[in-house]
Amino acid sequence: MGRMMDRIEQISRRLKLRQLSVLAAVVQCGSMAKAAERLAITQPVVSKAIADLENTLGVRLLDRGPKGVEARLLVRRR
C-alpha cells in the first residue's frame, strides 16, 4: 500500500492541468491537429503534452491511427 501511495503522490506532483485539457480536446476532436487548432497551439505542442502525460502515468492513453485518435479503454485486471 505504501508503494502505491508513493506512486500516486509522485504522479500528482508531475501531472499538469494543461496536459489534461489537451487530452480532453484531443479525445473530443478525434485528432491532434484539430485539437491544436481548437486550443490555438501547434500540433507538436499537443503531441508533446500527450506524450508527457502518458510518460508520467506510465500508460498509453490514445490509440493512434490513420483516421485520427481514440481514447484507449483501460482495464485493470485483478
Sequence and secondary structure as in RCSB ss.txt:
>XXXX:A:sequence
MGRMMDRIEQISRRLKLRQLSVLAAVVQCGSMAKAAERLAITQPVVSKAIADLENTLGVRLLDRGPKGVEARLLV
RRR
>XXXX:A:secstr
 HHHHHHHHHHHHH  HHHHHHHHHHHHHTSHHHHHHHHTS HHHHHHHHHHHHHHHTS  EEEETTEEEE    
   
